[in-house]
């Protein structure tokens, strides 16, 4: 088996999962996902995280191909979430002399996942601590709530590598053969953005704290727990994280997120898009059919949004309510939002959508709120045109 090098002393032993249908049982991953793990080979050997139990056997085979007849001295546990940690017990049982390296919170939570005796096998590190492997030296930086409380990242100062846990990760299998550089990077922002806002997005402030710590390090390479190793144009990737974690819009444009029962609300959404599209970028998404995580991604990407939905059973159409509650849970903020409601006899959707939006931070509702009473007519068409004008001012 070929050894996949990250550097002369660091090897990639991660695995692709191309049979998984839903990541975290909710996010569609048509291109699969990678579970990344690394090995630092030196006088002492450190294994950097494990992989999901779906791929334990393949990972162990890769790991042993790098180790050959040597025994790892340390397992670094950056994050206890099962997609990175569920193979810990198997590795620890195979190498009983190997020590487990984590922080105080790591080992407070450890027993939640594993029934095993680790007394005398733990190395507890705190902010700024170092661990020498020989030529390589790891420094530890705590990253609580990025996106679990026990998360930490590691910086290897000799080769200037940041092991960034879930930070800078993305969906998609890597399909590497020889080197992490073979993994596709051209679509990084799209799937990294969807990954970030749906998984880490609620925790912008902790991400900002981590970025401040990272700014004091000379980082030449980033090794995340999902997605490709990043080693060129790092300012681009770090810049994206600065934008995303501060909740600033990434691009100028308008997302029209609509839900439609019989097609009339869809017609209103398309009419609005027709007016807007003459002047600037507009994106339409059908909330009843498009993957929710894609809609969440676009909502955060653009600086404005319009929500369009019918009244249903005296309330809001369910997929729209689900969308807005998802946005609230991910800390959606700093945006201008327009509203289109539909109702044949007692429209309520507009009031309810506005109420949910007002629970979010720094959301400006753009007037007019448009009411469509079933099908478009002259009055509602004019109101849509007026909303378009307000949005593109």
C-alpha distance (Angstrom), angle and dihedral (degrees) to the residues before:
residue distance angle dihedral
X1 . . .
X2 3.80 . .
X3 3.77 116.4 .
X4 3.79 111.2 -127.1
X5 3.80 109.4 -139.8
X6 3.78 125.3 -151.3
X7 3.81 90.3 174.3
X8 3.80 132.2 -18.7
X9 3.79 89.8 -81.6
X10 3.80 102.8 29.3
X11 3.79 123.8 70.3
X12 3.80 132.4 -167.2
X13 3.80 115.1 -129.8
X14 3.79 98.6 164.9
X15 3.78 124.2 130.2
X16 3.79 137.8 -140.6
X17 3.79 122.4 -124.1
X18 3.79 108.2 -157.7
X19 3.81 97.6 160.3
X20 3.80 97.5 61.7
X21 3.81 112.1 107.8
X22 3.81 101.7 -171.8
X23 3.80 125.4 26.7
X24 3.81 109.3 -141.1
X25 3.82 84.5 1.2
X26 3.81 91.0 -78.0
X27 3.82 113.9 59.5
X28 3.79 119.4 77.2
X29 3.80 112.2 -129.4
X30 3.81 107.1 -175.7
X31 3.82 89.9 169.3
X32 3.80 93.2 46.4
X33 3.80 124.8 -129.0
X34 3.78 137.9 -96.7
X35 3.80 125.5 -128.3
X36 3.79 104.7 -152.1
X37 3.77 126.1 -150.2
X38 3.79 129.2 164.4
X39 3.80 138.4 -164.0
X40 3.79 125.6 -147.8
X41 3.81 108.8 -154.2
X42 3.80 114.0 -156.3
X43 3.81 139.4 115.3
X44 3.76 82.2 -53.0
X45 3.80 122.2 28.8
X46 3.81 125.9 -133.4
X47 3.79 123.7 -166.9
X48 3.78 109.2 -154.1
X49 3.84 106.5 -143.6
X50 3.78 129.8 -45.5
X51 3.82 131.9 -115.1
X52 3.79 142.0 -108.5
X53 3.80 115.7 -68.2
X54 3.81 88.2 -116.7
X55 3.79 87.5 74.1
X56 3.82 104.8 28.1
X57 3.80 96.4 118.5
X58 3.81 94.6 50.6
X59 3.80 91.0 45.4
X60 3.80 93.3 50.3
X61 3.79 90.1 51.3
X62 3.83 91.1 52.4
X63 3.78 92.2 44.6
X64 3.79 93.9 51.4
X65 3.80 89.5 47.6
X66 3.81 88.5 61.0
X67 3.81 96.5 38.8
X68 3.82 93.4 46.1
X69 3.80 103.4 177.2
X70 3.83 96.6 -16.8
X71 3.80 126.9 105.0
X72 3.81 121.7 -132.1
X73 3.79 114.1 -117.1
X74 3.80 97.3 -160.0
X75 3.78 140.8 23.5
X76 3.80 110.0 -156.8
X77 3.83 110.7 -149.3
X78 3.80 107.5 -158.3
X79 3.79 95.7 165.7
X80 3.80 133.8 8.2
X81 3.79 98.5 -149.3
X82 3.83 107.1 127.0
X83 3.81 96.0 -116.6
X84 3.81 86.3 67.2
X85 3.77 104.1 24.4
X86 3.80 110.6 33.8
X87 3.82 92.4 96.8
X88 3.82 93.7 55.6
X89 3.80 96.1 98.9
X90 3.80 94.2 50.9
X91 3.81 91.8 49.9
X92 3.81 93.1 44.6
X93 3.81 91.6 50.9
X94 3.81 92.1 48.9
X95 3.81 92.3 50.6
X96 3.83 106.9 33.8
X97 3.83 92.5 174.2
X98 3.81 92.4 56.9
X99 3.80 114.5 106.8
X100 3.78 124.1 -138.4
X101 3.81 115.5 -129.6
X102 3.80 119.6 -156.8
X103 3.78 142.3 121.4
X104 3.79 129.4 -92.6
X105 3.79 92.5 -90.3
X106 3.83 90.8 49.5
X107 3.76 91.6 61.2
X108 3.80 94.2 40.1
X109 3.81 86.9 60.3
X110 3.81 97.6 35.2
X111 3.80 95.0 90.3
X112 3.79 90.6 56.0
X113 3.80 88.0 71.2
X114 3.80 107.4 24.7
X115 3.79 134.2 45.3
X116 3.79 98.6 -157.2
X117 3.78 138.9 116.6
X118 3.81 110.2 -108.5
X119 3.80 97.6 162.4
X120 3.79 109.3 141.2
X121 3.80 92.0 11.1
X122 3.80 101.6 85.3
X123 3.78 131.3 97.0
X124 3.80 109.0 -164.9
X125 3.79 113.8 -155.6
X126 3.78 131.4 -172.8
X127 3.81 135.9 -165.7
X128 3.80 111.7 -46.0
X129 3.80 97.0 5.3
X130 3.80 117.4 142.9
X131 3.79 134.3 -146.2
X132 3.80 119.7 -161.3
X133 3.79 118.9 -146.4
X134 3.81 95.0 174.3
X135 3.79 112.8 -89.2
X136 3.81 89.5 7.6
X137 3.78 123.6 67.7
X138 3.80 125.7 -170.6
X139 3.80 122.9 -152.2
X140 3.80 120.1 -164.8
X141 3.80 128.0 -137.5
X142 3.77 123.0 -175.8
X143 3.81 116.8 -127.9
X144 3.82 104.5 -178.5
X145 3.82 114.1 -171.3
X146 3.78 94.4 12.9
X147 2.94 71.8 137.3
X148 3.84 110.4 -50.6
X149 3.83 125.3 35.0
X150 3.83 96.0 -112.3
X151 3.81 98.0 51.0
X152 3.79 118.7 129.4
X153 3.80 134.1 169.1
X154 3.77 130.0 -145.1
X155 3.80 131.6 -140.1
X156 3.80 120.1 -157.3
X157 3.78 103.6 -155.1
X158 3.85 100.7 -166.1
X159 3.81 95.3 59.7
X160 3.83 93.2 21.8
X161 3.79 95.9 -124.5
X162 3.82 125.2 158.0
X163 3.80 115.0 -152.2
X164 3.80 95.7 -155.8
X165 3.84 104.6 -172.9
X166 3.83 108.3 -147.0
X167 3.80 91.1 -16.3
X168 3.82 114.3 110.3
X169 3.79 90.6 13.3
X170 3.77 126.9 142.0
X171 3.78 141.1 -173.2
X172 3.80 119.2 -101.7
X173 3.80 136.3 77.3
X174 3.81 115.7 -94.4
X175 3.82 100.5 -141.9
X176 3.80 91.3 -160.1
X177 3.79 124.8 173.8
X178 3.79 108.5 176.5
X179 3.77 111.4 -4.0
X180 3.81 140.4 16.1
X181 3.80 86.3 -120.2
X182 3.81 88.1 72.4
X183 3.79 91.9 68.4
X184 3.78 114.6 103.8
X185 3.79 113.9 -96.8
X186 3.79 102.1 168.4
X187 3.80 93.0 86.5
X188 3.81 94.7 39.2
X189 3.81 97.4 115.7
X190 3.80 95.4 51.2
X191 3.78 98.1 53.0
X192 3.81 94.4 30.8
X193 3.82 88.9 54.6
X194 3.80 92.5 49.5
X195 3.80 89.8 47.3
X196 3.81 93.2 47.3
X197 3.79 100.2 48.6
X198 3.78 96.4 41.7
X199 3.80 97.4 44.3
X200 3.80 109.6 20.7
X201 3.81 100.4 16.4
X202 3.80 98.2 101.1
X203 3.80 90.0 60.7
X204 3.79 102.7 63.2
X205 3.81 95.6 138.4
X206 3.83 94.7 53.7
X207 3.81 89.4 47.1
X208 3.80 89.4 52.6
X209 3.81 89.3 51.5
X210 3.79 90.7 51.9
X211 3.81 92.1 47.7
X212 3.81 89.2 54.1
X213 3.80 89.9 53.9
X214 3.80 91.0 47.4
X215 3.81 91.7 50.5
X216 3.80 88.7 69.2
X217 3.81 92.7 57.2
X218 3.78 129.0 81.8
X219 3.80 97.3 -124.3
X220 3.80 117.9 -174.6
X221 3.81 97.6 163.9
X222 3.81 137.6 22.3
X223 3.81 120.5 -150.2
X224 3.83 110.1 -168.5
X225 3.80 128.4 -173.2
X226 3.81 91.6 -117.6
X227 3.78 128.6 32.7
X228 3.80 134.0 12.6
X229 3.77 128.3 -26.1
X230 3.81 107.6 -104.0
X231 3.79 117.7 -142.3
X232 3.79 109.1 144.7
X233 3.80 130.6 59.5
X234 3.80 90.9 8.5
X235 3.80 91.3 168.2
X236 3.82 87.6 68.2
X237 3.82 93.6 57.2
X238 3.79 94.3 40.7
X239 3.81 89.2 47.8
X240 3.79 90.6 54.7
X241 3.79 90.2 52.3
X242 3.81 91.0 49.0
X243 3.81 89.7 54.3
X244 3.78 96.2 42.8
X245 3.79 96.5 45.5
X246 3.81 92.6 49.0
X247 3.85 89.8 51.7
X248 3.78 91.9 -125.1
X249 3.82 116.4 149.1
X250 3.76 113.1 -97.8
X251 3.81 97.5 -156.2
X252 3.77 137.6 18.1
X253 3.78 109.8 -112.4
X254 3.80 145.6 94.5
X255 3.78 127.6 -99.4
X256 3.80 113.9 -155.4
X257 3.80 106.6 -160.3
X258 3.78 110.8 -172.5
X259 3.78 141.3 174.2
X260 3.77 120.0 -162.6
X261 3.80 132.2 -176.9
X262 3.81 103.2 -168.9
X263 3.81 101.0 5.9
X264 3.81 102.0 -92.4
X265 3.80 95.8 105.1
X266 3.78 88.6 45.6
X267 3.81 88.8 54.0
X268 3.81 89.7 52.2
X269 3.82 90.8 49.8
X270 3.80 91.5 50.1
X271 3.80 91.4 47.6
X272 3.80 89.4 54.5
X273 3.80 90.3 47.7
X274 3.79 89.3 51.8
X275 3.80 91.4 56.8
X276 3.81 94.5 42.9
X277 3.80 95.9 43.2
X278 3.77 91.3 66.1
X279 3.80 89.4 65.4
X280 3.80 110.3 27.5
X281 3.79 148.3 -11.9
X282 3.79 117.2 -51.1
X283 3.81 129.4 178.9
X284 3.81 124.5 -163.9
X285 3.78 124.6 -155.6
X286 3.80 128.4 -177.4
X287 3.80 104.2 -144.5
X288 3.80 91.9 -160.6
X289 3.80 91.9 60.6
X290 3.78 112.1 20.8
X291 3.79 122.4 83.8
X292 3.80 108.5 -93.9
X293 3.80 93.4 -131.7
X294 3.83 90.6 58.1
X295 3.80 90.4 52.9
X296 3.81 91.3 48.6
X297 3.80 89.9 50.2
X298 3.81 92.6 53.1
X299 3.80 93.1 45.4
X300 3.80 89.7 59.5
X301 3.79 94.5 39.2
X302 3.82 97.8 60.5
X303 3.79 130.2 56.9
X304 3.82 96.3 -131.2
X305 3.78 137.4 36.5
X306 3.79 139.6 -173.5
X307 3.80 122.1 -155.3
X308 3.80 117.3 -158.6
X309 3.81 123.1 -176.7
X310 3.79 143.1 145.1
X311 3.76 127.7 -118.2
X312 3.80 110.2 -102.6
X313 3.82 126.8 -170.5
X314 3.79 88.0 -14.3
X315 3.79 91.9 -54.6
X316 3.79 141.8 65.8
X317 3.81 122.0 -50.1
X318 3.85 103.6 -96.0
X319 3.80 100.1 -121.9
X320 3.81 90.7 52.2
X321 3.78 91.7 50.6
X322 3.80 89.2 48.9
X323 3.82 90.8 50.3
X324 3.81 94.4 49.9
X325 3.79 92.9 46.0
X326 3.79 89.4 50.6
X327 3.80 89.2 52.4
X328 3.78 91.7 49.4
X329 3.81 91.8 49.6
X330 3.83 89.6 51.9
X331 3.84 91.8 51.2
X332 3.82 97.5 -110.0
X333 3.82 108.2 -168.4
X334 3.81 148.5 139.5
X335 3.81 95.1 54.7
X336 3.81 141.2 120.1
X337 3.80 113.7 -127.8
X338 3.79 132.9 -168.2
X339 3.82 124.7 -158.6
X340 3.80 133.2 -145.2
X341 3.78 118.1 -179.0
X342 3.77 130.8 -175.1
X343 3.80 128.7 -157.4
X344 3.77 133.3 154.2
X345 3.80 98.5 -152.9
X346 3.85 112.1 -7.4
X347 3.83 112.0 21.4
X348 3.81 111.2 -157.5
X349 3.79 104.4 150.4
X350 3.80 95.1 89.0
X351 3.79 94.1 53.8
X352 3.79 91.8 46.9
X353 3.81 94.8 46.2
X354 3.79 90.5 49.2
X355 3.80 90.3 49.3
X356 3.81 91.9 55.1
X357 3.79 92.3 45.4
X358 3.81 90.5 52.0
X359 3.81 88.5 59.0
X360 3.81 88.4 64.6
X361 3.80 126.6 79.9
X362 3.81 123.8 -94.6
X363 3.79 96.3 -9.3
X364 3.80 115.5 155.7
X365 3.81 114.1 -160.2
X366 3.80 108.9 -144.8
X367 3.80 118.5 -137.1
X368 2.91 139.2 -96.8
X369 3.78 102.8 52.3
X370 3.80 100.5 -151.7
X371 3.79 121.6 -136.1
X372 3.79 119.4 -162.6
X373 3.79 115.2 -169.1
X374 3.81 99.3 -151.0
X375 3.83 105.9 -61.1
X376 3.80 125.9 26.1
X377 3.79 115.6 -92.3
X378 3.79 134.1 175.7
X379 3.81 94.5 -82.4
X380 3.81 96.7 48.2
X381 3.81 91.7 43.4
X382 3.82 89.5 55.1
X383 3.82 89.9 48.2
X384 3.81 89.9 52.8
X385 3.79 89.9 51.0
X386 3.81 89.5 50.8
X387 3.82 90.5 50.3
X388 3.81 89.5 50.8
X389 3.78 90.3 53.2
X390 3.81 91.7 50.0
X391 3.80 91.7 49.2
X392 3.80 96.2 51.6
X393 3.79 98.1 42.9
